[in-house]
């Protein structure tokens, strides 16, 4: 069994939309969902990250365009890519989402 984060000396704080962003200024690592790009909140979040050693944008909607994040605090991108177009189309046509696509998706990580 994996030890709890607290037992490892790791403090985890989850911020939701509308929460004050000041906690981000104390982060060593900031994990930011790519949905913040879609809902236009990424800019303010990036401004609040302070001196974090890693600022990661992750999730299936993460754009695989590291050059787009030059000059920002973003250090790492992590997203998904469709590997099986037929299966992905079928899942979407049936109203499914990322979680139900399984092996139709691959994962990628790139330094920004």
VENCORFEN-V156072 format. One record per pair of residues at least 24 apart in sequence whose C-alpha atoms are under 10 Angstrom apart, sorted by the first residue. I is the first residue (numbers start at 1). J is the second residue. D is the distance in Angstrom with one decimal. If there is no record, write none. Layout:
BEGIN
i={I & I}
j={J & J}
d={D & D}
END
This chain:
BEGIN
i={17 & 20 & 20 & 21 & 21 & 21 & 21 & 21 & 22 & 22 & 22 & 23 & 23 & 23 & 24 & 24 & 24 & 24 & 24 & 25 & 25 & 25 & 25 & 26 & 26 & 26 & 27 & 27 & 27 & 27 & 27 & 28 & 28 & 28 & 28 & 29 & 29 & 29 & 29 & 30 & 30 & 30 & 30 & 30 & 31 & 31 & 31 & 31 & 31 & 31 & 31 & 32 & 32 & 32 & 32 & 32 & 32 & 33 & 33 & 33 & 33 & 33 & 33 & 33 & 33 & 34 & 34 & 34 & 34 & 34 & 34 & 34 & 34 & 34 & 35 & 35 & 35 & 35 & 36 & 36 & 37 & 37 & 37 & 38 & 43 & 46 & 46 & 46 & 47 & 47 & 48 & 49 & 49 & 55 & 56 & 56 & 56 & 56 & 57 & 57 & 58 & 58 & 59 & 59 & 60 & 60 & 60 & 60 & 60 & 60 & 61 & 62 & 64 & 64 & 64 & 64 & 65 & 65 & 65 & 66 & 66 & 66 & 67 & 67 & 68 & 69 & 69 & 70 & 71 & 72 & 73 & 74 & 74 & 75 & 75 & 75 & 76 & 76 & 76 & 76 & 77 & 77 & 77 & 77 & 77 & 78 & 78 & 78 & 78 & 78 & 78 & 79 & 79 & 79 & 79 & 79 & 79 & 80 & 80 & 80 & 80 & 80 & 80 & 81 & 81 & 81 & 81 & 82 & 82 & 83}
j={41 & 45 & 48 & 45 & 46 & 47 & 48 & 49 & 48 & 49 & 50 & 48 & 49 & 50 & 48 & 49 & 50 & 51 & 52 & 49 & 50 & 51 & 52 & 50 & 51 & 52 & 51 & 52 & 53 & 54 & 55 & 52 & 53 & 54 & 55 & 53 & 54 & 55 & 56 & 54 & 55 & 56 & 57 & 74 & 55 & 56 & 57 & 58 & 74 & 76 & 77 & 56 & 57 & 58 & 59 & 74 & 77 & 57 & 58 & 59 & 60 & 61 & 62 & 78 & 79 & 58 & 59 & 60 & 61 & 62 & 63 & 77 & 78 & 79 & 59 & 60 & 61 & 62 & 61 & 62 & 61 & 62 & 63 & 62 & 72 & 72 & 73 & 74 & 72 & 73 & 73 & 73 & 74 & 112 & 109 & 110 & 111 & 112 & 109 & 112 & 108 & 109 & 98 & 107 & 98 & 99 & 105 & 106 & 107 & 108 & 98 & 108 & 108 & 109 & 110 & 112 & 110 & 111 & 112 & 110 & 111 & 112 & 111 & 112 & 112 & 111 & 112 & 112 & 112 & 112 & 112 & 111 & 112 & 110 & 111 & 112 & 109 & 110 & 111 & 112 & 108 & 109 & 110 & 111 & 112 & 107 & 108 & 109 & 110 & 111 & 112 & 105 & 106 & 107 & 108 & 109 & 110 & 104 & 105 & 106 & 107 & 108 & 109 & 105 & 106 & 107 & 108 & 106 & 107 & 107}
d={8.5 & 10.0 & 9.8 & 6.9 & 9.7 & 9.3 & 6.2 & 8.3 & 6.5 & 8.4 & 9.2 & 8.2 & 8.4 & 9.6 & 5.7 & 4.8 & 6.9 & 9.2 & 8.2 & 4.9 & 4.4 & 6.8 & 7.4 & 7.0 & 7.7 & 7.4 & 7.6 & 5.5 & 8.3 & 9.0 & 9.3 & 4.4 & 5.5 & 6.7 & 8.6 & 6.0 & 4.8 & 5.9 & 7.7 & 6.3 & 4.8 & 6.1 & 8.5 & 9.3 & 6.2 & 4.9 & 6.2 & 7.1 & 9.9 & 9.5 & 9.9 & 5.9 & 4.8 & 6.2 & 8.6 & 9.6 & 9.7 & 5.6 & 5.1 & 5.8 & 9.1 & 8.7 & 8.1 & 9.7 & 10.0 & 5.5 & 5.6 & 7.5 & 5.7 & 5.1 & 8.2 & 9.2 & 9.2 & 8.7 & 7.8 & 9.0 & 6.9 & 8.1 & 9.9 & 9.8 & 8.7 & 8.4 & 9.4 & 9.8 & 9.3 & 7.5 & 6.6 & 7.8 & 8.9 & 8.3 & 10.0 & 7.7 & 9.6 & 9.6 & 9.9 & 10.0 & 9.2 & 9.1 & 9.9 & 9.7 & 9.9 & 8.9 & 9.5 & 9.5 & 7.3 & 9.9 & 9.2 & 9.8 & 8.5 & 9.7 & 9.8 & 9.9 & 8.5 & 8.7 & 7.8 & 9.5 & 8.9 & 10.0 & 8.2 & 7.0 & 6.8 & 4.5 & 9.7 & 6.7 & 8.3 & 9.9 & 6.2 & 6.9 & 9.6 & 9.0 & 9.1 & 8.7 & 6.3 & 8.7 & 5.8 & 4.8 & 7.1 & 5.8 & 4.5 & 5.1 & 8.2 & 5.6 & 5.2 & 6.2 & 6.4 & 7.4 & 5.7 & 4.3 & 6.5 & 8.8 & 10.0 & 9.8 & 8.5 & 5.8 & 5.5 & 6.6 & 8.9 & 9.9 & 6.2 & 5.5 & 4.5 & 6.0 & 8.8 & 5.5 & 5.2 & 6.2 & 7.3 & 6.3 & 8.9 & 9.6}
END
